[in-house]
Amino acid sequence: MILNIRKLASMVKLGLSLLLGALLPFNLALACAFHGNIGAQLNNMDQSYVVLANIVQARKEGLLDDKPKSEQMVMFLFKQKLFETGYEGELAYLQAIEGHISTFRSSNGFSYQDGNEQPLPMLTTEMDVLYNLINNRFSWSQVEKMEVATITGNDTVQADHIRDVLNEAFPSVETL
């Protein structure tokens, strides 16, 4: 009986997480007006739902370190590691659970983006996953295998290039 109650509680938690994920596109639709050419990525939300569910499960199993106190510091350190590889460009970042969208840019200046430009590749994950990457707890290939992070984009060559950059920035933990 206790096992069934635990199983039911687990299913309710997952159901609530998926409900939150179902509401996510509405929030993102509002955010798109403020984030320029990121909106074209939102047609690929099914991968975001998988990432969302897997992050919830990884947290539940204790696979991810606690969420960092300073999200700004994590963003700064992630950007620093990303651009240490020599990558020049932009990468959109969607927090799968919280729904926040940010953009990592290799330049600090202002850039006007025409609506006809190619949409940015998008990294979908959560802050604690980035925190674990920065602290060498996981490599990029491990978080992709765990499906707690994904890169989406209409341009597969550009998305594959971002994966290569992230593999270089966050190499296999055994090779460190």
N, C-alpha and C positions, 0 to 999 in steps of 0.2 A: 504494500500500500504506500509506504514512504517513497519507494522508487518511482511509483506512478505519479505522486505529487511532485517530486523533483523534476520528472520528465515533463509534466504539465507546466510547471513554472518555467522551465527552460524554453518550452515551445511558446509560451506567452511572451517571454522576453524577446525571442527571435521574431515573433509576430509583430511586436511593437517596433522593433528595429526596422523591419520591412515596411511597416506602415509609415514610419518616419521617412524611409527611402522613397515611398510612393509620393509623399508630399514634397520631396526634394525638387522635382522638376518645376513645380510652381515657384518655389523660391528662386531657382536658377533663372526662370524666365524673367523674373523681376530684375535679377542681378545682371542679366545680359545687356540691358539698356545702359548699364554703367561700365561694362567691360568690353565694349567694342567687338572685335572679331572673334571673341571666345564663343559666342552663342552658337556658331555652326557646329561646335563639338558636341552639343547636347543631344544630338541624334544618336549618340552612342552610349546611352545611359545604362544599358543592360550590363556592361562591364563594371560600371560604377556600383550597381546593386550587388554584384558578386564581391567586389572589394569591400563594400560596406558590411556585408554579412560576415566575411572572413575576418575583418578587423574586430568586429564584435566578438566573434568566436576566439580569436587569438588573445584578446584582452581577458576573456572569461577563463581561458586556460593558463593565463599568466605568462604568455610568451613574449609580451611586449612590456618594456619597462614603463613605469608610471609616466603619465603625461608631464612634460617639462613645465616648470613654473614660468619661464619666459619664452613665449612663442616667438617674440621678435628676435631673440638670440638664436633660436633654432633656425628661423628663416634666414638670418644673416649668415650663420655657419654653413647651411645647406647651399646658399647662393655662392659663397666663397669656394666651397669644394667643387661645385658645378663648373664655375668659370675658371678654376685653376687648371682645368683640362685644356684650356684654350678655346673652348666653345664660345662662339659669338652668336648671339641671337636672343630669342625670347622663348619662354616656356610658361604656359598657363598652369596654375596649380589649383585644383579643386579639393577641398576638404570633404571627403565622402560623407561624413556624418554631420558635421556642422554646416556644410553648404557654403562656406566662404570661398571666394575665388580671388586669387592673387596672381600676379605676373612677375616672374623672374626675368630681369633684363640685364644684358651684359653691359649696357651703358646706363649711366645715371641720369642722362638728359631726358628732356621731353621728346616724345615722338608722336606725330600725327599719324593715325592709321586710317587709311581709306577703307570703306566698307567692301570694296572689291578685292582686297588683298586676301591671300590664302590664310585660312584660320590657323591659329597657333596650335602646335601639339600640346596636349594636356596631360599633366601628371595628376592622377587621382589617387589619393591616400589620406592619411591623417598625420597630425603633428607628432604623435608618439612613434610612428614608423620612421619619419625623418630623423627623429631624435636617436633611434636605435641605429640607423644608418650612419649618422655622424659619429656616434660613439663606437663604431666598428663591431657592434653586436651582430649585425647581419650585413651581408653583401647585397648589392642590387639584384643579382641573380637569385638569391635566396628569397627576397621579398616578392619578386615576381613569381617564383615557384609557389610560395605560400598564398599568392593572389591577394596580398594586402596592399598592393600598389600596381598600377597599370599606366601605360602610355597610350593615349588614343589620338587619332588625328586622321584627317582625310588624305593627307600625303603620307603614304606608308614609308617612303624613302626617308622623309624628315623624321618620322616617328622612330624608325629603326636607327637613325643617326643619334637621336636622343638616348635610345637604349644603350648604344655603344658608349656614349659619353658618360652615362650613369654607371655602366660597368667599369669604366676607367676611374671614375671618381670614387666609387665604392666597390673596390675589388673583393674577390673571394677572401673571406676571413683567414683561411689557411695560408694565404700568400703574404699576409702582413708581417 
